[in-house]
Amino acid sequence: MSIRRAGELGLTAVVVWSIGSTAIGAERAAVTNVVEPSVIVRAAHAYSPAVRVAAGEVGAAEARRRQANGARLPTLDARAQAVRYSGLEPFEWNGMSLLGAIEDRMAVSVGVSVPLYTGGRLSAQARGAANARDAAEQTRRAVESDVTLQALTAYWTWSKTFHSQSALEASVARMERHATDVRNRREAGLATEHEMLAVEAALDGIRLRLEESRRGERESRAWIACLTGQDLPSASVPRPAEEGDSQALADEAGTIRAALARRSEVAARRSEWSAADHAAKAVRGDGRPQVALAARYEQAKPNLMNLPPRDTWQDDAFAGVTATWILFDGGVTRSRAAEARNRVLQARARCEQTEALVAFQVRQARIGVENARERIRVAERGAASARRSLRAATDLWQGGLARQVEVLDAHAQLTEAEFQVLAARTDAALARAALEHAVGNERE
């Protein structure tokens, strides 16, 4: 079979067999544009404003990290000055000119300063900025993981509502034939008005379910358009869920440990905790002596460092060490340190809260997978029973021992059973996606 690309989402033309073909009466195949879940996930990642916001925060955090590292390096600066004064008078003493009226003054200089000791402030700021950058990156990954789960949830909801329509349409058709048969029997005096009303009520109920499924498909398409920023082509269809998930579940404690090691949210909260701790250390460093080395070379005309100044270019240079220690600042540094300590406590509490939430999500997702698998088994047993019931009703009817109504009822029961199998398989796919998200595994 040839494969072709179609649509903005990279749709693929493949053969899809209809769901519940036995209930419909004959197997049929149609070439349709099938959208794979990975296509929706990639489109959602590319469009998601939340991902772009998180990526921008990573860039900002990286810039702050470079700033913190740069503050530890020597600072080199260049200065230039050119001014003109008016109204100056020369300064003389005992008839000797000590300072002439030099109106044009110019100077150029180059200086360097090197921090020698900051009480650990700069190193703590650099490590804290690195932790903050790691936290931003992990947050970006967590946002991408959330977008993946949203896209998969939207996709499998679309698949469920789309493929359920085949079973419901077949059920409507069979119930319509059932209603026609009952109507004819009523006219012949073989059925009551009550039986006719009961069949029509059942038919209206199935039609309502079909309309709800169609509306659900439209809502799912709108949800996917919201996540990807583009509408699905009208001819596109989702693939049905697989028959079942036979992958064995790891033990709960091991799964929780794996989730705590893999989940980006946990890594982000831990990095934020470390960043807050280093920020507190940096604040404590502000209360310690600050020592720096400074040096400068200057050319000036006139050079006011020389007496008497002369209207000519002269140079000077200096090198020295400066030490600063704030002895009293009204309690500002002490208050900033108290604030930083509370930020550390907050970061630790957020980390513990995230770890507890991840453990709960893992337990909840495992229960969801187990329940979905059991639903599949129950639904498949129900479908098998419905098939046997249909065969038995057909044999009895062919032998004149059953009414046509009983055969049509058996067909409707089989259609409903097959719908339940499809719904259970789709819910199992959703449950598996939720578990992969809870554990921190990327899966499309």
N, C-alpha and C positions, 0 to 999 in steps of 0.2 A: 504494500500500500504506500502511496506517495504521501509525504508529509509537507505541509505548507504553513507559512506564518500568516497570521491575520490579526488585524486590530492593534491598538496601541499597547495592550497588555501581553503581546506575544502569544496569541492563541494558537492552538494546534488542531488541525483537522484529523480526527481519529474516528474509529467505529465504536459506538456505544450501544450495548444491548440494553433494551428496556428492562426496568425493574418489574418483577412480578409478571413475567411473560406468560406463565402457566395460567394465572388468573385471567389475563386478558384473552387467552384462548389460542394464541399463536405467537411464536417468537418472531421478532422483527428487529432489524438493525437500521440505523440511520447515521449518516455522516454529519457530525455536528462539531462546532467549535468548542472544544473542551478547555476550560481554564484550570490549570493546576494550582494547588494552594501556594506553591513556592512563588508563582508569578504575583499573586496578591500580596504576599509577604514582602517581596522585593519592592513592589510599587509603593506599598505603605511606608517602608523605610525611606525610600527616596523622597516621598512627599511630606512626611510627617513634620509639622511645625515643632512638635515637642522634641524630636530628634535634632532638628536644626538649632533649637534653643540650647539644648544640652551640648551640642558641638561648639556653639559659640562660647559657652561657659568654659569648656576645655581650653579654647584659645585664650580666653581672658586669664585663666589660671596659669597657663604656660607663660604668659607675659609677666604675671606677678612673680612667678618663680625666677624668671630671668632678672627681674628687677632686684629681687632679694639676693641673688648670687652676685649681681653687679655691685651691690652696696659693699661687698667685702673686698673689692678690688681697689687699687689706687685710683684716685681721681685726678685727671689732668685737665687744666683749664688755661685758656689764653684770654688776655684782656687787652683792649686798646682804647685810648682816650685822646681826644683832641678838643680843646676848649680855647676860647678867646675871652680875655678879660678887658674891661675898659675902666678908666678912672683910677688906675693904680698909680701910686706915687713911690719913688725910690726911698729906701730907708738908709739914712746916713747917721754916722756917729763920729764926732770930732773931725768932721770934714771928710771922713772916709765912707765911701758907698759900700754898705754891707748887703743890701738887697736891692737889685735894680728893678725897675718897673717892666718886668717881662710879661707882655700881654698874651703872647701865644705860648701855650703849654701843651705838650704831647707826651704820651707814655705808652709803651707796650710791655707786656710781661707774660711770663709763662710760669705756672705754679703746679705743684703736685702735693697731694695729701694722701696719707696712708693710715688707715685705722690700725692701731697696734693692740689695743685692748678695749673691749666694749662690755665686759662682764657677761659675755656669752650672748649678747643681744643679737648681733648680726648672724651668728651661726644658727641660733634658734629660729630666727626669721627665715633663713634659707631652708632649713629642714621642714619648718611648718609650711612654707610655700610649696615645697615638693610634695608634702602629704596632701595639701589642698588640691594640687594638680592631679594627683592619683585619685582623689575622691571625685573630682569632676569627671575624669575619664570613666571611672566605675559607674557613676551616675548615668553617663551617656549610654553605657552598655545596658544598664538596667532599664532605661527608657526604651531602647531598641527591643529588649526582651518583652516589655509590656506591649509594645506595638505589634510584635510578632504574635502574641497571644490574642490581641484584639483582632488582628487580621484573620487568624485561624478560626476564631470564634465566629466572626462574620461569614467566613467562607463555608464552614460546616453547617451553619444555620441556613445559608443559602442552599447548600446541597440537600439538606433535609426537607426544606419547603419545596424545592424544585422536584425532586424525585418522588416525593409523597403524592404528587398530583396524579401520577400514572395509576397508582392503586386506587385513589379516590375517584378518578374519572371512570375506571372500570367498575367500581362499586356503584356509582351513579347509573351507569348504563344498565347494569344487571337489575338494580332496584327499579328502574323505569320499566324494564321488561316484566319484572315481578308485578308492578302496579298495573300494567296493561292486562296481565293474566288474571289478577284478582278482579279487575273491573269487568272483564268478560265473564268471569264466573259469577259475579254479582248480578249481571244482567241476565244470566241463565238461571239465577236462583240458587247457585251453589255456594255463594259467599255472602256474608252479612255486610251491612253498612259499617259496622264497627271495625271489621277486618280491613275494609277499604281505607277508612280514616287512619288506622294504625300504620298501614303501609305508606300512605302519603306523608304521615308525620315522620316516619323513619327516612323516607326519601328526602324530605326537606332538611333533616338533620345532616345527612351526608352531603347534600349540596352546600349547606352552610360551612361544613368542614372544608370542602373544596375551595370555597371562596376565601376562607380564612387562610388556607395554604397559599393561594395565589397572592393575597395581600401580604402575607409573610414574605413571599419571594420578592415582591416589589420593595418591601422595607429592607430586606437583606441587601438588595442591589443598591439602595440608597445609602445604606451603612457602608458598603464597600466603596462607593463613590466618595463618601466623606473621608474615609481612611486613605484612599489613593489619590484623590484629587481629580479623578476622571471616571466617566460613566462606562460601565461594561457595554460592549457591543450587544445589540439586541439578540443576535443569534448565539451568543455564548451560553454555555451550560457548565455546571460544576460536575466533577466526577463523583460517583457514589462512594460511600465509605466502604472500607474493606470488610471482609466477612467477620473478622474478629481480631483481637489482639492477644496473641498467645505468649507474649514476652513475660517471663516470670518477674514478679516484683521482689526487689531486695528487701531485707528486713528493715523494719521501720527505723530503728536506731541508726543503722548504717546509712540509710537514705537521708536522714536528718543531718548526720555528720557531713555527708557529701554535699548537701544543699548549703550548709553553713560555709563550706570551703569554696563553693562555686558561685554562689549568688552574688551578683555585682552589688546589690543593695547592701549586703553585709560588709563587703570589702569597702564600699564607699563610707559607711558609717564608722568603720574602724579607722580609716584614713582621716576622717574628719575629727575623730577623737584624738588621734595623734597630732593633728595640726593644731587643735585647741590647746593641747598640752605644751607644744613648742611655743605657741603664742604667749602662754602664761610665763614661760621661761624668758621670753624676749622682754616682756614687761618688767620682770624682776631685774633684768640686766640694765634697764633704764635707771634704776636706783643705785647702780654701782659706778665707780669712776670710769670715765671715758678718756682714753689716751690715744693721741694721733700724732703722726709725724707730718710736718709741713715744710715745704721748701719752695722758693720763688726766685726767679731771675727777672730783672727789670731794666729796661732802657727808657730814660726820661729826658725831656728837654723843657725846662731845666730839671735837674734831679734834686728834689728838695731834701734828700738825705745828706747832701753836701752843703756846707756853709763856707763862704757865701755861694748861693746858687748862681750858676752861669748859664747864659743863653746858648747852650751847646748840649749835644747828646752825651750823657754819662750813664754808666751802668752801676747796678748794685745787686747783691744776692744775699739770701739768708736761708738758713735751715735751722729747724728747732723742733721741740716736742711740746705739745699742748696737753694739759690734763684738766678735765672738768669733772666736778663732783657736785651734784645738786644736794645741798644739805637740807633745804626746806623749800617745799613748793606748795604749801597749804594742804597737804594730804592728797594731791592729785595722783602721784605715782602709787601711793598705797591704795587708793580707790580703784585705780586701773588694774592693779594686781588682784584685788578682790573680785572685780568684774571678770577677769580672765579665769580665776579659779572656778567661778560659777559657770562659765562657758564650758569648762572641762567637764564639770558634773553633768551639764546638759548633754554634751556630746556622748558621754558614757551612757546616760539613760536612753538616748536615742538608739545607740548601738544595741543595748540590751533589748529594747522594745522591738527593733527590727529582727534580731535573732529569734525572739519568741514568736513573732509573726510568721517568719519563715518556717519554723517548726510546725506551727499550726497549719500553714498552707500545705506543707508536705503531707501531714496526717489527713487533712481534708481531701487532697487530691488522690491519695491512695484509696481512701474510702470510695471516692467517685469512680475510680477505675474498677475496683472490685464490684461495686453495684452495677456498673455498666456491663461488665462481663456476665454477671448473673442474669441481668435483663436479656442479654443476647441469648443465653442458653434457654431461658424460659420462653422467649418469643419464638425461637426456632422450634422448640417442642410444640408450642401452640400451632405453628404453621404446619408442622408435620401432622398433627392431629386433624387440622382443618383439611389437609389434602386427603387423608384417609376417610374423613367424613364425606367429602365430595365424591370420592370414588364409591363409597357405600350408597350414598343417596342416588347417584347415577345408576348403579346396578339395580337398585330397588325400583326406580322409576321405569327403567327399561323392562323390568319384569312386571310392571303394572301394580306394584305394591306400595308406591309412594306417589305423592302429587308433585307436579312441576314446581309448585311453590317451595317445597322442601329442597329441591335441587338448586333453585335460585338462591335460597337462603344459605345453602352450603357454599355456593360460589361467593356470596357476599362475606361470609365468615372467613373464607380463605383470603380474600382481598384485604380484609382488615388485619388478619394475622400477618400477611406479608408486609403491610404498612408498619406494623409494630416491629417487625424484624429490621426494616430499613431505619426506623427511628432509633432503635436500640443501637444499631451499628454506628449511626452518626453520633449519637450521644457518647458512645465509647471513644470515637475519634476526638471529640471535644474533651473528654476526661483525660485521655492520654496527653493531649496538648497541655492541659492544665498541670498535669504531673511533671511533664518535661520542663515547663516554666518554673514550677515550684522547686525542682531540683537544681535548676540553672543550666539545663542542657538546651542548646539551640536545635530546634527540629522544625522542619517545614511540613 
